[in-house]
Amino acid sequence: MMRIYHASVALDEVRWAFAAGLIDGIVATPAVIAAQLPNADPRELVQELSSAVPLPIIASVRAVNRDELYKGARELSRLAEQVIVAVPLVEDALPAIKRLSAEGVRVAVTLVHNAAQAALAAKAGAACVTIAVDAAAHVGDDPTLAIAESRVIFDRFGLECDIIAAGPSSTRAFIDAMAAGADGAVVTTDVLKALLQHPLTDRGFDRFLGEISRRPKPRRPR
């Protein structure tokens, strides 16, 4: 099943997207929190979100050292049952990912930019890898290549790990990522709303309103 993760910690946006059935999870990473609620306590925010909607929440460990990564991830996982801990793919993180996975903590590995990194993260036990398609596009790389190659490797070796396209900035980028083999995407509210639209949407809606306004009303039998 395709999964859409909402890069928002604004409760009104999250509730709207959840009520519309558009999202399968929330991303509450430092960048998202800093952009929307810079003064919020990240832990309190995760707890508030978990009470507001019954969805997985990807929250980041604020550490890069192996022991601190493990400790921080365990603490985050205790905040709410639906927490998925985001861990950056650095060398020290791999033992922590393996240990956390063995203990039943779901880990989303970030800073993945190619299929080799994705494969190592999956082998260590990651529940999902997030490939930053927006970052790849900014440096002139093909953002779908890492997704497509990761998909081939995961399928060939039976690696049970989702591939998540992080940050497609347009409908076209979202479609390309899904077509390349991503299991899901991380999108902002603006992109999520853009996915609902098409240049012909408004034109077709206006035509529909015109047609129903001209349709004669049925007469009630006397």
N, C-alpha and C positions, 0 to 999 in steps of 0.2 A: 504494500500500500504506500502511495506517495504521502510523505509527511511535510507539512509546512510549519516551520517554527517562526513565531512572531518576535521580531527584534524590538520589543517594547516592554516597558515596565509601568506605563501609564495605565491605571486601572480602567479608565473609560475606554481606551483603545482595545485593551485586552478583552474586556467584557463584550464589546461590540463584535470583535472578530470571533470570539467563542460562540456567542449567541447565533451568529450567522453560519456557524459550522465550517469556518474557513481555516482554522488552525488546529494543529495537533500538539503544540508545545510552545513554550515561551523561552526567549533568550534573555537572561539577566546578567550579562557580562559587564565588566567595568566600563567599557566604552559606551554601552547602551545606557547604563545608569548615569554616567557622567553627562551624557547629552540631554537626558530628560529630568533626572532627579539628583543633581549633583550633591545635595546635602543629605540624602537618605542614607541610612545605615543598611548596607547590602544584606546582612543577615535578616534584619527585621523585614526588609522588602521581600525577600524570598518567602518568608513565613506568611506575609500578607497576601502575596500572589497565590501561594498554595491554598490558602483559605478561600480565595475569590473564585478560582477555577480549578477543576480536577484534571490538570494537564501536567505533563512533564515540564520541568523547569531546568534549563541549562544554566548553571552558575559556576563562576570561575574561582579556582584556587589562587590566592594571591601569594604564590611562592614558586621558586624554581629549584630549590634544593630538594634532594630526594626525600629526606626525612620530613622536612616541612611540608612538602607536597602531599605526602601520605597523611600526615596529621591533619592538615587543612582540609583534605578531601573527606576524611572520616567525619570531621566536625560538620562540614557542609551536608553530608549525606544524612546526618541525624536531624537536620532542621525540618525535613519533610520527606515523606516516603517517595514522592515523585521527583526528587532532585537527581539530575544527571550532572556529574562533576566535570567541568571543563578543565583540561590539563594541557599545557603547551608541549609540543613535541621537541623536547630537549633531551640530551643524553641521560641526565639524571632522572628524567620522568619515567623512563621505560620500566625500571624495577618497581616503581610505585604503581604504575598502571597494572602491571602483572599481579601485584599483591592485592590491589583494590578489586580487580576483577575476580580473583579467586575468593574474595570475601563477599562477593555479591554487590559491590558498588558499581553502578553503571558510569562509564567514563566516556566523555566526548573529547577526542584529541584534536587540538587546534594547531595552527601554524603548519599545516600540511600543504605542500605545494607541488608534490609530484607523486607518482604511483609507488615509487620505492619507499618513500616516507609513509604513505598510506598502508602499504603492506606490512611494514615493521610495526606500526601502531596496532593494526588488526591482529598481528601475530602475538603481540603483547597482551591482547585481551580487550582492546577498545570496543565499546558498544557502537560507536560511530566515529568517523573522521570528518572534519569540516575542512573543505577545500575552498580557499578564498578566491572566488572567481573575479571579484572586483579588483583585488590586488594584482592578480595575474594580468588582467586587461590593462591596468595602469602602467605596467612595465613592458607592454607590447607582446606578452605571451598569449597563446591560445588558451583561454580559460577552460575550454572543454576537454583539452587533451589529457590532463591529469585525471579527470573524471572518467573518461572513456577507457584509459589504460588501467586505472584502478578497478573498474568494473570487470574487465577481462581477467585480471589477476584474481580478484575475489571469487569470481564464478569458477575459474579453473581449479582453484585450490580449496574451494568450499569455505572461505573465510566468512564467518557470520558477523559482519560488521557493516553498518549502513554508511553510505557515502552521502554527505550533506553538502550542497553547494551554498557557500556563505556569501551573501551580499550581491546577488544579481540585481543590477540597478535598473532594469527595464523588463518589460514583458518578453522581448526578444531574448535577452540574456537568460531569463528564467526558462523559456522553452528550450533553448540550446542546451542548458544544463540537464534538464529532464531527459531530453532526447539522447544525450551522451551517456546516460545511465545512472544519474544521481537518484538516490532513494528519496530525497527531499531537499528543501532549501530553507535558508534563513532569509526572511524578507522584512523590510520596514513596513510601517503602516501605509506609506505613500505607494510603495510598490505593490502591496497587497491590493489596494484599491485600484491601481492601474491594471492589475490582472483581470479585473471585472469589466474593464472598458475596451472598446474598439472604436476606430473612427466611424464605423457604420452603426454603432449602438444608438447614439442619440438620433441619428437620421431615421433609423428603423422604429425607434420608440415614438417619435413625432408622427410618423406615418400610421402607426398602430392607433394612436390617440385620435388622429383624424378619421380613420376608418370607423372606429366605434362611435365617434360623435355623429357620423352621418347615417349610421344604421338606424332604421326606424324602430321605435319601441313597440314591442308586441302589445296588441290590444287585449285587455282582460275580458273574458266572456262575461256577459251580463246575466 
